[in-house]
Amino acid sequence: MLPSLIAMMRELAARTRSTRRFMQSDGIDLRTLRDLVDIGRITASGANLQPLRYALVSGGEGCARVFPHLKWAGYLTDWDGPEEGERPPAYMIVLSDGGLKPHSSYDPGIAAQTIALAAAEMGLASCMLGAIDRDGIRSALGIPDRYEVLLVIAVGRPAESIVLETVGADGNIRYWRDRSGVHHVPKRSLQDVVVLEVT
């Protein structure tokens, strides 16, 4: 049996899903976004350089400038992204300070996943977006050239249900939506991902 804290961490990880439909009218204030950054900033960083910086966007006008530069779900080929009313009410644009040495490729993932876990614990949902028009985002928000645009984290209250399931015998890992709009995410089994055990 898993100790209670480990069980809680597993449950938190299970509900920290990439959400693509949000309650757009339920705004997220800048203080909440700053609280999330404050958690992300204390995570591990290669050589402790701490090059990550953040541009925070909350509210209709700013979000409307970001949204056209995002691609939402590669496997859902007949879906162009969330419709008006289901779009994120906030974004966190993860940047790297070009005035420092090149960032570790691990830093953005460590910080972003920690932020996503914290958001889930707050009752929020998130989606990390790497398929983005970086130049478009830079121009839309006036981000100085010093900062490299790495990824976007959409944040808001979820407006969809997401179900984890085990990858089937066919090995298909593509997420999909059923007729009720429930989003299904296949995950490989533990026995499939542990390839070696040495004692």
Phi, psi and omega in degrees: 000137181285138172303153188301321181294319178295319178298320178294320179295320179297318180295320179295316178298322181293328180264001175270084186249158173287106181261136184240359176229127188235165171274090188300325183284348180267088189295156175243123185277164182297329179299318178298316179297320178295322177299320179293318176299320182298328176284317180295328186290341181265009178282171180298149179216134179305126182058016182053032180289330179051058184275353186287138175229165186223138167251125185254134183231123180222129178111162189301312185295312180295317180295324178295332178285329182279317191309316183296348184259015184243144171246137198255320188202093184303326182281340179266078190293341180260017183232126184267007181114176184296141178279165174308132184101340179239012181275157181296140176272359180202152177223148170240115179265119182272125184241163171238134181283108182292349177283349177258175175300158178307138182291153171294140179295345181275332187307310182299321181293318179298311182294315183295319179292323177296318177298317180297320178296316179296319178299316179299321179294333177278358183087012180258165175241162180212166174212122176275125184243118177255342177273085187222156173270094186297318179294322179296318178294316179303313181293317183296327184255353182070039180285126181300150183300336181302332187256128175276131177278117184263306181200170179239136172248114175277139184225139176176181175278136185291144175236028177209159176258139181234132182239129173272141176216163182280138176304134182283181182297336180282351178077010183287122182254006182290130174286159184202166177241139177272182185297337179273359180086006177287133183268122182253132183235107177287135177236139178295150181284162179302318182293336178281332185263339175271109185259348183204136174230123183238131177243000000 
